[in-house]
Amino acid sequence: GKEMYTLLLVLIYVAFISLGLPDSLLGSGWPVMYSDLGVPISFMGIVSMIISGGTIISSLLSDRLTKKFGTRVVTVVSVFLTAIALLGFSFSNQFWMLIVFAIPYGFGAGAIDAALNNYIALHYTSRHMSWLHCFWGVGTIVSPFVMSYALTNSTWNVGYRIVGFIQIGIGLLLLITLPVWKINKQQVENGARSIGLLGALKIRGVPFLLTGFFAYCAAEATTMYWASTYLVEVKGITTDLAARFASLFYIGLTVGRFLGGFVMNKLGDRKMILFGTGILSCGIIALLIPTGESVVSLAGFILIGFGCAPIYPCIIHSTPYNFGAENSGVIIGIQMASAYVGSTFMPPLFGFLGNCIGFAILPVYLIIFVVLMIIMTEWTFRLTGRKKMAEETNE
């Protein structure tokens, strides 16, 4: 009983590291890859768009797949798909090969992301949701080190190969331990009919939640991609220093998710989202302070990361509570899709605006999305809260 339960949790933690590993590889390897493959530097956008496209499609399909095959099968197959894609990248010597392997890369990521997040939201407390996303952060922090080791000692291909082998190892581990996943077998997964995408969108409050989640992911991804550029162009920090400080956001995010796990069960999802938004806003204000002190801007990015930490895990974790366990699979799938739309299309939009107006608008751009996010999520909690109260009085 108890040991199996703990073992399953450990396995899910490992699966979350595997989810983060591929996420930051492309960015860290690209400066060398593009010249090796003989393509313009801007072509990274093509690869990442295809990966995102695959991820969006498989997030939307994940509920149907999970209801049919169960979380464990979807997870294992997805890990192997990702591994094949990474190994494919490692053998690519022409750009078109990257495009071919970007498809399973995206499909694997989306299916596992939606399936695992829903599984955790149903079976575990928000504390674990926070710590799991902290482990995703560990994955994204580890792979640039793997890539820089590969670039120093051989080629970028080896970086992909190492991570591909790690991924195969994780896949085998999950495959061997398939029986362990049976302990949470509830009626939710088997035989439950999916309400479908349109059915989910008709549920009161769902469109608001999706908008809020989209806005959050837009702010998070824009900060991730543009922090260094902002520091260099607007605050006049040297490029190598800025590159080192770009990881401050990730560190704030990962540390925040670790520490947040300790208070989350006490405070609950709604309060944690408000709390995070408060810290996040302080970080944005720090960026707006017109000072020559680079420390203020750096503290700003750490605070933004720290404030972002609880928002993503808590929005996902509150989904079964807000909309019912039987509907959470579909809704989390659509949430993942809207997350990827936000993080795929909003940072390039900022880049375009930055070129036209100036990169100094970053804090304003972030504020717009943060305000949209908090209004929409609070509105969702109000709506579902009112519905719950009505149901309780009717009973």
N, C-alpha and C positions, 0 to 999 in steps of 0.2 A: 504493500500500500504506500506508506510514506516515502520509502526509498525510491520507488518507481516514480512517484510524483516529483521528487527532487531531481531525479535523473532526467525526466522529461524537460524540466525547466532548464537544466544545464544544456541539454541538446538545443533548445530553442535559443538560448543565449549564443551558442556557437553558430547557429544558423543566422542570427542577426549580424555577427561579425562578418560572415560570408556575404551578407547583403551589402555591407558597407565597402568591402574590399574593392570591387570593380569600379565603384562610383568616382574615385578620384584618380584612377590610373591614367585616363586619357589626357586629362589636364596636365599631369606631371610629366608625361612622356612626349607630348605633342611637339614641344620646341625642337626635339631631335627627329621625331618621326616624320614631320612634313618634308624636311629636306632629304631624308633617306628615300622617301617615296616619290620625291620630285613633284609635289603639289604645292599650291599656294598655302600660306599659313592659315588663311580664312577657312580652308576646307574642313577644319575641325568641326565647324558648325554643321556641316552636312552629316558627319558621322553622329554627332550628338543628337541631331534632330531625328535621325532614323532610330537611334536607341530609344529616344523619348516616345516616338510614334509607336514602336513596338510595346513599350511599357504601358502607354495609355490604353492601347487595344487590349492587352492581356489583363490590365486591372479591371476593365469593364467586363471581360469574360470570366474573371476568376471565380465569381460567386457560383455561376453555372457549373464550372469545372469542380469546385470544392464540393458542391452539393452532390455531384455525380460520383466523384472518386474519393472524397475526403481530403482533409488538410494535409495529411502526411504524404500522400501520393503526389499531390500538387507540389508540395515543398521539395521532395526528393527529385522529381523530374525537373523542376525549375533550377535547382542547384546544378544538376548535370548539364542542362541546357547552357547555363552561364559558363560552366567549365569548358564545354565544347567551344563556345564563342571566344573565350579568353585564349585557348590553345590555338584557335583559328587565327586570332590576331597575332599570336606569336610566330605563326608560319607565314604571315602575309608579307609579300615583298612588292605588292602593287596595291594602289589605292582601292580599286574595285573590290579586292578581297576583303578589305575592311568593311566596305558597305554590305557585302554578303553576310559577314559574321556579326555585323551590328544588329541584324534582325533577331537571331536567337538571344543575343545579349540583352536586348530590350524586353523580349517576351519573357525570358526567365526572370528578370528583375521584377516586372509588374505582377506576375502571378504569385510569386513567393511573398512579395510585399503585402499585397491585399490579404492573402490567405492567412499569413502568420499574424498580421495585426488584428484581424477579426478573431482569430483563435484566442489570442491573449486577451482581447477586450471581453470576450465571453467568459473565459475560464480563470482569469487572474486579476489581481487588484491593480490600481493605477501605479502603485509603487513599482511593480515589475515592468509595466509599460514604460515608465521613465528610465529604469535601469537598462532595459533592452535597447532603447534608442540611444542610450549612452554607449552601449556596445557597438551599435551601428557606427557611432562616432569613432570608436576605437579602430574599426575596420577602415574608415576613411583616413585616419591618421597614419595607420600602418603602411598602406600601399604606396604613398609617395616615397617612404623610406626604402621600400623594396625596389621601386623604380630608380631611385637615385643610386642605390647599390648596383643595380644592373647597368645603368649608364656609365658608372665609374669603372666597373670591372669588365663589362662586355657591351651588349647592345640592348636597345629597348625591348627587342623580342624576348629576351631572357626575363625581363620584368613581368611581361604577360605570362610567360611560361611558368614562372614560380607561383604566381597568384592562381593560375589555372590548376596547377598541381594541388595547391592548398584547397582549392574549391572541390577537386575530385576527392581529396581526403575527407572533407566535410560531407560530401555526398555519400561516400561509402559508409561513414559513421552513421548517418541518418538512415541509410538503407538497412544496415545490420540491426539497428535499434527500432525498426518499424513497429514491433509488437508493443513497445512501451507506450506508443501514442494512443493505445486503446483505452487507457484509464479515464480519459475525459470524454469517451464516446457518449454523447447525449443525444436525445431525440432531435436536437437542433439540426444536426448534419444529415442524418439519414432519413430519406423519404420526405423531407420538408420541401414543399414546392417554393421555388423562388418567385417573389412578386414581380421580378423583372425590372429593367431599368426605368421604364415609363411609370410603372406602379410606384417605384421608390420616389420618383420626382414629385408624385402627387401627394405624398405624405406631408402634412403640415409642418413647416419648419425646415424641411430638407433643403430646398433651394437656398435658404438663408445660410444654413450651415456650410453648404458647398461654396457659396460666395465668400464666406469668412475664411474658409480653409484655403481657397484659391489666393485670397489677399495675403494671408500669412505666408504662404509658400513663395509668393512673389517677393515679399519683403526679405525673407530669409535668403533666397537664392541671389537676389540683387546684391545684398550685403556680401555674400560669399564671393561672387565674381568680381565685384567692383571696389572692394575695400582697398586693395593695394593701389589701384589707379587713382582713387580719391585721395589717398594719403600723399601720393607723388605729385599729382596735378594741382591739388587744392591746398594741401598743407605743406608742400615743399619738402617732404621727407625723401631721403635717397632711396633708389630702387631696391637695393639689396636689403635695406632695413625694412622697407615696405613689404617685401616678399615674406620676410620672417614674421612680420606683424600680421600678415593676412591670416596666419594660423591662429591668431588670438581669438578671432570670432569662434573658430571650431573648438578652441580650448574652453572658452566661456560656455559654449553650448554643452560640451561633454561634462565639464565639472558641474555645471548647473543641473544637468540631468541626473548626475550621481547624487548630489546633495538634495535635489528636489525629491528623490525617492523616499527620503527619510520623513518628510513632512506631508507628502501627498495624501496618504490614506486618512490623515487627520483632517486636512483642510478640504479635500474633495476637489473634483475637476474644475468646477466653476470658479471657485476662489483662486485656485492656482493660475488659471488663465488671466484673471484680473491682476493678480500679483505680478505675473510675468510681464504683462503689458505695462505696468507701472515702471518696472526696472528698465524695460526696453525703451520706454519714452525718455527716461533719464539719460540713457546712452545716446539717443538721437540728439537730445538737447546739448549734451557734451560736445557733439560734433559741430553744433551751430555756434558754440562759443568762439568768437573771433580772437584767438590767441596764438602766439608764436610757439607756445609750449606744445611739443609733440605728445607729451605725456597725457594731456587732456584728450586728444583724439584717440590715442591708444586705449585709454581707459574707456572711452566711448564705445569702441568696438568690443571690448571685453564685456561691458555692460549689456550691449545689444545681444551678444551671444548668450549671456547669462539669463537675460529676460526672455529670450526666445525659447530657452530650454524646456519649460513645462508645456508650452502651448500645443505643439504638435501631438505629443503623447496624450495630453488631456482631452483634446478635441476627439481623437480616435476612441479613447477609453470611454468617453461619455456617450458614444453612439448607441450601444445596446440599451443603456439606461434611458436615453431620450426617445428612442424609436422602437424599442422592443428587440429582443434577442433574435427573433425569427427574421427580422428585416435588416439586421446589422451587416450581414455579409454583402448584400447588394450595395447598401449605402456606403460602406467602407471602400468597396471597389470603385464607386463613382468618386468618392473623396480622393482616393489615390490618383484617379485620372485627373481630377481638377487640380490636385497638387502638382502633378507633372506639367499640366498646361501652364500653371502659374510660374513654375520654376524654369520652364523651357522658353516661354515667350516674353516674360516681363523683363528679365535682365537685358536681352538684346534691345528691347524697346528703350530701356534706360540708356544703353550705349549710344543709341541713335540720338536721343534727346540731349545726352551729355555732349556729343559732338556738335550739335546745333546750338544749344544754349550755354553749355559749360557744365563741367562735372560737379560744380559746387551745389547743384540742385539735389544731390543725393539725399540729404536729410529730409527735404520736402517730399521727394518721391516716396521715401520710406514712411513718412508720417501719414500720407494719403492712404497707403495700404494698411497701416496699423489701425487707423481710425475705422476704416471699412471693416477690418477683421473684428474689432471689439464690438462694434455696433451689431454686426451680423450674428456673432456667437451669443452675445447677451440676449438678443432678440429670440434666438432659437431656444435658449434655456427658459426664457419667459413663456414662450408658446407651449413648449412641452410640459413645463411646470404647471401651467394653467390647465392643460389637458389632463394631466395626472390628478390634479385636485378635483376636477369635474368627475373623472372616473371613480375616484374614491368616494365622493358624495353620492354618486349613483348606486354604488355597491351597497 
